[in-house]
Amino acid sequence: MIGSNRQMSSPAALHHHRRGARLAATLLAAVALALTASPAASASLSHSAFRAENACAVPSPGSATCLGLRLVSTSLTKADLKSNAVRQAAESAHGASPEVTNKTPNPEGYGPEELHTAYSLPTATFPASTQTIAVVDAYNDPTAEADLAVYDAQYGLPACTTANGCFSKLNEEGKKSPLPATNGSWATEITLDVQMAHAICQSCHVMLVEARSPEFADLGAAVDAAVNAGATEVSNSYGGAEQSNYSAYNAPYDHPGVVITASAGDCGYFNEGCNGGGEAANFPASSPDVVAVGGTTLTKSGETWSSTVWEGGGSGCSVAFDAPLWQSEVANYSLTSCRGGRSVADVGAIANPYTGVNTYDSTPNPSGYPTGWGVWGGTSLASPVVAAEFALAGGAHGVNFPAQTLYENIGNSHDLYDVVSGHNGSCTGASSCQARAGYDGPTGVGSPVGLGAFATSASPALDSAPSISGTDEQGQTLTASDGEWSNSPSTYKLQWTTCNTSGSGCTAISGATASSLVAPSSAVGKTVRLQVTASNASGSSSPALSSATAVVISNAPAITGFTPSSAITGSSVTITGTAFTGATAVKFGSLASTFTVHSSTQIEATVPNGASAAAISVTTPVKTGTSTSKFTPTFSLSSFTPAKAAAGQTVTITGMGFTNTSAVHFGGVKAASVTYVSSTKLKATVPAEATTGAITVTNTATPVGTVTSAKSFTA
């Protein structure tokens, strides 16, 4: 594995030019709205309308606090909250579920779509190599799964339940029971963590591991339980002001090859912004074994997203841990004034509650806060976002300490958004508390854009996206192009998936890993996308995604329209629809037509002699498709009687579009006389020179033209 010795890793691996040509933002997500360097401001939630309050209390030494911040309406007084708490407690005491307060999301809070757009993340995720994101918290949230179901339904995300194997809940011993006591404050934190993990990686499994208390000994046991249960990423949205002896708590966070993220804190530089917070960096974010996630203010103006340092985000220098070489030897580390100590953070993500996210929590809080929908922030939001981004990218990719991968990409604007403005405290000119180009304390190497920053330096790098060619129709062959890659891939791993009509919510097609796919019946009404992972001796790339195909159509023909909808017999009619390839017959009613198949979606047919108002049908070896509307001839000879007559006898001709000037011919010989009865009937006298053959009727007035009988007249 890469980086097996944290303190001995080579600084030569750090460089700034690895993937300059990569099209991460557009190719991985097919999204143009991504973080750019342009300044922006959004109509953020108003400070006058909302106040931000910590979800949990300040921790005692050896313990952690959850790092979630909720927005509470400034119209709610302490008396209001106390009244809510009394009501909720009374309802719970009588066995009733307290009524949810806020039943709809705040329109200013971000949802999954905004997060995917801002960070150029794939809108489709793939279970071909399913990742399991664990979120570790203290105490029990009894409504975590039910609340996630409400969130998923609101935003149209795939269900993540115990029943379908996506969601699981364990205690710190890795068992399903007994679960710890319920705590309404930590329950809100759990809600945020679970819903953000699923919002970012919608096909990942979500594992909630609940410690019996917020003591680091219990939380660490829960981290170990998560890894032992198969978690590939572990998010820790909690922390406490570090002390010099906190290295004793670090062992559970040292799991080489597993992505472990930790929130940097919500009290600014060295926790100076919180009373009783202690002037120190937060642990476990200060551990060199984790990916420490700082906080940003994520805003949008027009079509532009941007990030600045969130003033509440945590940062600082560790007094318990040395900086790993990939951090200490990066440019700008010396500006932190950490003097060889571990610097917090490694990376930055959305955290400011005033530009926060909607979540849904129905567990009552002991302080009487409103239940249901609310807007949340804090670096407890940032940690599961980054953990889930790693999961989208396929996890640690064999790197023992995945933070190292992020540092290898520093300075690459295609993969990392460099946060260059804002501060979170006062540090006398050092970069530990203020943004700088390149590395800085509050946001580390910046915010990942797309998935490129999660791939190792020498692994294959995407230059142009995979693509799919072929006909988007059941039974037709779709062919994969692997895309173009640098760093000489030796192997490619392909996975075909079916997705919804917008190209998201994708599911792997079982066994579909070859370079071509015969579109199965299960793909009808859906789109198809291709995931490609390239590998070489140094490792694997992040998954690269093709654009979605058009919606796959059934191989049973379907007529969606035809034009013109009325014309004389003998005219050409263009029929549009689907699955016309291999058509064997086209009929107007019961009459066969001559036709040409121009494509799977278009046929040109001739209105047959004798046609009457009737539906059009197209037959293929699979099935016959019939139009829902009728084609109406404007001028047609549908029948005549008798079928055989001698010269001088009268023949009655029926059809439509006849005029009082219509001319009739028997086998090319003009009738002796024609009597106009109506627009649908003529009487014609058989001429002496008549021969066996078709009867024709010619109009010189509208509808102009000549129509012919489908059958021959016998003279």
N, C-alpha and C positions, 0 to 999 in steps of 0.2 A: 504493500500500500504506500501511497505517497505521503510524505511527512510523518513517518512513523515515530520520529523523535522530535517532539515539539521544540525543544530548546536548541536542537542542532540542525534545524532545517536551513537550507541554503538560501541566502538572499538573492542569489543569481536568478532564482525563479521569478522574482518580481520584475515586471516590465510593463510598459504602457501601450504597446503597439500591437498586441496579439491579434485583435479582431477588428481592425479599423474598417475593413470592407464589409463586415457582417451587417445584415439587414435585420437585426433582431426585432426591432419594434414592429415593423410591418410584416415581416415574414412569419414570425412566430405567432402573432396574434391577428393578423389581417386587420389591424386597427391603426388609424392615422393619428388619433388623438392621444399623444403620449407626453410625458414630462419633457419639456424643452427648457432651454436656458432663458426664455423670454420672461419678463416680469408679468405677474398676473395677480389679480385680486378677485375674490368671490364675495357674493352676498352671504357671508358667513352668519351663523346664528348670533344674534345680538347679545352683547354683554349686559345691556340694559334689560333685556327680556329674560335672560337665563344667568344663573350662577353655576359654576363648576364646583362639585363637591366630591371629595374622596369617598370611594366605596367602603374602605376599611380603615381601621384605626391605626395610629402610629405604633409600630411594633416595639416590643421589648428586646433587649439584647438576646441573640440566639434565635430570634424569630423573624418572620417576614410579614409584610403587609401586602395585600393585593394592590395592584397599581392601575386600577380602573378609575376613571373620573366620569361622573354622570352630570348632565345638564339638568338643572332643576329650575322651574319657572320662578322668577323673582316675586311673582304674586303669591306664592305659597309661603306662609309665615310658619314660625316654629309651632304656633298653636294649631295650624292646619295639619302639619305633619304629625303632631302628637295625637290629634283626633283620628287621623288615618290609621296610625299605629294601633290605637285602642280598638277601632272598628275591625281591622284586619285580625287582631288577636282574638277578639270575641267570636268572629266568624270561624276562625280556625279551631277554637276551643269547642265549638259545637259540631265539628266535623265537616263544615262547609268549606268550599274553596272560595276565598275572598274574591269579590268581583274585580275584574281587571279595570284599571283606571283609564289608561290610554289605549283606545282600540284601533288606532290607525297610525302609521309611521309619520314622522315629521317630514314634510316635503323638502326641507333643507338638509336633512341627514343623508349621507351617502349610502348607496346600496351596492350589491355585488357588481352591477354593470359599470358604475362609476369607478370602482377600484380596478377592475380589469382594464378599463379604458385608460385611466391615468397611468398605470404601470405597464401598459402594453402586454398584458398577460393573455395567454390563450383563452378564448371563450369556450373552448372545448378541452376536456381533459380525458385521459385514457386509462382504463384499468388494466391494460396489458401487463404492466409491471406495477401493480397497485402499491401505493405508499400508505403507511399508517401514521397519521399525525396524532401524537398524544398531547393532551393538555393536562398539566399537573396543577392542582389547586388544593386548598384546604377545605375541609368540611364537605357536606353533601348538598347538592342541588337536586331536590326530588323532581323538579319539572324540567330538567335539562333537555331530555329527549322530546317531550311534548312541546316545549318552547321552540326547539329547532324545527319541528314540523310546521309550526305556525310561520316561522321565518321563511322556510323553504317554499311554502304555499304562496306567501306574499310575493316572493321574487321569482317564482317559477323554477326553482332549483330542483334537481332530482332528490327524491326522498332519501334520507339517511336515518335508518332505524335499526333497532336490534333485530327485528324480524328479517330484514334483507341483508344483514351481516355488515352493514356500514358502521353502525354505532355500537359502542360497548362502554361499560362503566365498571371500574374495578376499585378496590380499596388499596391502601399502600402495601398490602401483602400480595397484591396481584389476584385477589379473589373477588368474586361477585358479591359476597356478603361476609360479615356484616358491614354495611356502609357506615361512615361516621355520622355524627349528629348533623342536623340541618343548621345552617347559618345563613340568614337572609342576606347579609352583606357580601359574603364570599359567593353566594349563589348568583348574584348579579355579575360578579367577575367571571364565574364559570360560563354563564350565558354568553357573555361577550367572546370568550375564548373559543367556545365550541362553534358558535355561529360564524365567526370570522375564519376559522380553519376551513369550514365547509364552503363559505362564500368564495374563497380563493381557489381551493382545489376541490371541485365538486364531485370528483370520482374517487377521492382519497377516503380511506376509512378514518373515522374519528374515534379516538380512545380517550375517555375521560377517566383520569386516575385521581382519586380523592384521598388526601392525607387526613389523618385523624385530628391534626392540629396544624397551626402555622409555624410550629417550631421547625428549624432547618433539619433536625434529625428525622422528623416525620416526612417533610417535603422531599428530602433526599431519598428516603426509602421509597416514596412514590415514584421518583424518577427511575430508580433501579427497577421497580416493578414494571414500569412502562416499557423499558428496554427489554427486560426479560420476556415480556408478553408480545414482543415483535414490533414495537414502534420503530419507525425509521427516522422520524423527526419528533422532538419533544419540545414543546413550548412551555416556558415558565414565566407567567405574567405576575411575578411577585418579586419582592426584594426587601432588604433591610440595610441600613447603613453599616458598612463594613468595619470590622475591627481587625487588629493585627493578627489575632489568633484564628481568623475565620478559615484559614487553609485547612483546619481540621474538619470543616464541613464539605470540603471540595470533592471527595472521592466519588460520590454518586453522579457528579457532573462530568466525570472523565470516562467517556464511553467512545473510544476511537471508532470512527466509521459511522457514527450516528450523529445527525444534526441536532444539536441542543441549543435552543435560543433562549435568551433571558432579557427581560425588560430592564432598561437602563435606569428607570425611575421617573417620578413625576414632580420632583421638587427642585429641579434645576441643578446647576453645577454644585457638586459636593453636598447635595440635599439642603442647600441653604434656604430654599423657599418654604420649608415646612417646619413649624415649631416642633421641637423634639426629634427632628429628623436626623440629627447628628451630622457633623461636617465631614463627610466621607463619601466615597463612591459606593454604589449599591452592590451588594452580593445577592445572587450569584452572577450578576452581569460582570463583576470584576474578575471572575475566574477566566484564566486563559484557555480553558477547555470549551467554552461556550461561544456562541455568536451573540455578542451584546448588541441590543437593538435600541438605538436612540430615537428621539421623536422629532417629527417635522410637522409643519403646518402645510397641508395640501390644499391648494386653491385652484380655481378654474376661472378664466376670463375669456369669453368667446369660445374659441376652439383650442385654447392653450391652457395646459396644466403646469403648475410650478410648485416648488417646495422651498421653504425657508426653515431655519432652525426654530423649533417650538420652544418658547422661553421656559416652559415647565419641564422639558425633557432632561433626563439625568445625564451627567457626565462626571469625569474626575479621574484622579490617579489613584491606583491601588496602593495600599500600605501592606498588603498581604501577599501579593503575587508580582512576579517579574513579567515584563512584556515578552511574549514569544518573538522569535527573530523576525517572522514575517511582518510583525507590527513595528518592532523597534528599529528595523532597518528600512522602513518605507520613508520616502521623502516626506518631510514635514513632521515626522514624529518628534523630533527635537524641539519643535515649537510648542509642544504641549507642556513642556517643563515637567514631565513625569519622571525624568532622570532614570530611565531603565525600568520604571514600574509599569505595570499593565495600565493602559489607557482605555477608558470607557467613553465612546462605544466603538463597535466595528462597522455598523451600517445604520441607516436611518429609514424610517417609514412613518406613515400617517399616525399622529398621536393627539394633536390639538383637539380637545372636545368641541371647540367652537367651529371646527371644520370636520366634525366627527361622523360616526356611522350610526345608522338605526339598528337597534337590536330589540328583541322581545323577551321579557322576563316576567313570569307570572307568580314567582315565589315572593311572598310579602317580605319587606325589609323591616327590621326592628325599629328603624327611625321613621317609618311611615311614608317613605317615598312612594310616588305613584308607581303602580305596576303596569305591565303591558309594554307598549312601545316607548322607547326613549332614545336619546342621542348620547353616545358614549365616546370617550377618547381615553387618553393616557397611553403610556408605552405598553400597557397590557393589551392594547389594540395592535401596536406595532409588532410585538413578538409573534403572535400566531400568524400575522400576515406574512412575515418573512419565513417562518417555518413552513407555511403552506406553499410559498414560492419555491423553496428548496424542493418540496415534494413534487410540485408541478414539473420541475426540472429533472426529476429522477433521483433525488436524494443526494447523498454525499459523494457519489461516483467513486467510491473506494478511497477517498481522502480521509485520513484519520481525524484531522481537525478542520472541519469544513470552512471555518472562518478564513483559513489561508487562501482558499480559492477566490474569495472576494477581493483580497489584497492583490492577487495576481492580475486583476482586471482594473485596478485603480488608474484613472486617467483615460479610460476608454469610454468616450461619450456615447457610443452605440449601446453599451451595456449598463453603464452607471450614470445616473444624473448627479452631477457634482453640486451639492448644496453650498452656495457661496455667500449667503447673507443670513444675518440673524445671530443672536447670542442667547445664552441661558444663565448668565450670571456675570460676575466680575472676577477676572483672573489676570489683571495687570498685563494685558497684551499677549498672553499665551493663547494658544489655539485650543486649550482644554475646554473653553467655555464660549468660543465664538467661531463662526464659519470661516474657513479659508479654502482657497483652491487646493484640491487634493485632499489629503487626510486632515481631519479635525476631530476634536473630542465629541461634540454633540451629535454628529451624524456619521462619523467614521469615514468610510470610503465613498459615501453617498447613498442614493436610493437606487436599487436595481430597476432597470427598464428591460422588459422582456425577460428571457431566461439565460442569456449568454453569460452573465456574471457568475453563474453557478456551475460552469464547466471548467475543468482544469486547463492549464495553459497550453499543454502540448496535445491535448485531445483534439479530434476533428472540429473544425469551425465552419459554420454554415456561411456560404457566400450567396447562394440562391436557393429558394425554397423547393421542396419536393412538389411534384405536380401529378395530376391524373389526366389521362386522355382516354377517349372512347365514348360510347353512347350511354347516356344515363337512363338505361332501360333494363328492366328485369330480363335476365337471360343473356344480356350483352356483356362483352368483355371490357373491363376497365383495366388500363395498364399504368403501372407506377413508373415515375421517374424519381430517382433517389435525391435529386437536387445536386448542387455543386458544393464541394467541401474543400477546404484547405487542410493541411497537416496529414495528408495521405491516409485516408481511412482504409482499413484492411477488410472490414466487414460492415454490413448494414443489417439492421434489424427492422423489419417492416411490420406494421399492424394496421389492417383495414378496420374502419369503424363506421357505424351508422349514427347519424346525428339528426337533430330536429331540423326544421326547415330553415332556421337561421344559422345552422352549422354548429350549434352548441348542444350540450347535453348528450355527448357521444358515448356509445357503448361498443366495446370491441366485438367484432364478428369472430366467433370461435373458430380457431384453426386458420383464419385468413391472414397468413404471414408471407405469402408468395408475392412475386412481382406482378401478378395480375389477379383479377377477381372477376368471376362471373357474377353479376349482380343478383343476389338472392331475392326471393319473394319477401323476406323480412325487411329489405331495403326500400320496398315500394312506399311512396309517400314521404320518404326521408331523404336526407343528403348523405353523401359519403365523403369521409376525410381519411387521409393517410398520415400516419405517424412514422417517422424514420429516425432511428438512432444510429449514428455512425461511431465506429470504434477503431482504435489503433492500439499499439502497445502501451501507450501512455494512459489510456482510459477511454471513456465513452463521452459523447457529446450530450448536451441537453436535447430532449426530443424536439425535432423539427416537424412542423405541421404543414400540410398542404392546404390550399383553399378548399372550401366545400364545393362539391359538384352541384349541379342543378338538382332539383327534386327528382328522384328516380321514379320512373313511370312503370306501370304494369305492362307486361308484354301482350296483354289483351287489348286489341285496338279500341280506341275511343275517339269519337268524332266530337270536336269542340265547336265546329262551325263550318260554313261553306259560303262561297260568294261567286256569282250573284245568287240570291235566294230565289230568283225567278228569271226565266229566259225561254227562248224557243227551243224545241228539240234540235239536236245537232250542235248546240252551243257547248262551250267549255265551261266547266265549273271547277273551281279550286276548293278542295276539301282540306281542312286543317284538323289536326288532332294529335294523337300519339300512337306509337307502336304500329306504324303502317308498313314497316319493313317486312318484305315477304308476302305482301297482300296478293291474294289469289282471285278475288272477285270484288267488284263494286256494282251495286244495284241501286236503281231508283224504283222503290217499291219492289215489284217482282221482276222488273226488266233489267237484264244485264247491260252494263256499260263498258265501252272501251276506255282504258285508263292508263296513265303513266305515273309510277311512284317516283316522285322527285326526292323525297327524303323520308325519314321515319315520321315526320310530322306533316307532310304535304303530299297530296295526290291531285293530279289533274284528270278529270273524267269528262266524257262527252255525254250529254243528255240523250238517252236512247230514244229511237223512234217509238211512238205510241205512249210516251210517258204521260202520266197523270199526276195530280198532287199526291205526293207520298214521301215517306222518310227515305233517307239515303243510308245504305249500309256498306261497311267494308269488312271483308272476310280475310283472315290470315290462317295459317295452320293452327294457331292457338284458339281463336275464337272469332265471333262476328260482333262488331260494334255498330250500333245504329244511332242515327242522329235523333235528337229530341224534338226537332222541328221538321216540318215538311218542306220539300222543294216543290214550288208551284210553277209549272210551265205556263208561259204567256201565250203560246201558240203551239198546238200539238194535234196530231191526227191519231186518236186512240183506237178507233175501230171503224168497220164498215160492214154493211149487210145489203144484199147477200154477198157471199164470198166469191160466187161465180154467176155471171150474167152475160146475156147476148147483147149484141148491138141494139140500141134503141130502148133497152130496159133501164129502169131507174135504180141507182144505188144510193142508200142513205149513209152519209159519212158523219161520224160524231168525233168530237174533240173539243178544242177551245181556241179562242182568238180568231174565229172566222169573221169575215166582213162581207158586206154586200158586193164587194168587187173581187172576192176570192176566186182564183182560177183553179180548175181541177184537171189533172192528167191521169190517164190510165196507161201504164207502161210507156209513158213519154208522149202519149197522144192526147191532145186536148179534148175534154168532154164536149159532147154535142151541145149540151146546155147545163147551166148550174142555177139552182134555185136556193136562195139564201133563206133559211128558216129562222136561225138564231145564231148567236156567237158560238154555239156549241153543236149546231147541226146544219148540214148542207145536203141537198138532193142533186145528184148529177146523173146525166144520161150518158150511157156507154156509147162511145163513138164507133162508127163502122170499122175503123182501122185499129181499134184497141187490141193490144197484145197482152199476154200474161206478164205480170210484173207488179211492182209496187204502185200504189196510188199516191200522188203528191198533191198538196194544196199550196198555192202561192198567193201571198199578200203583197200588194204594192203600197198599201196603207198600213199604218201602225196596227198591230205588230208586223213589221216588214220581214219577209223571208219565205223560205220554202220548207215545208215539213213533209215527212214521208211516213207511210204506214209501216208498222213493224212486220206485217204479213203481206204475202203477194195476193193480188187479185187474179182470178182465172177467167180469161175471156172465152 
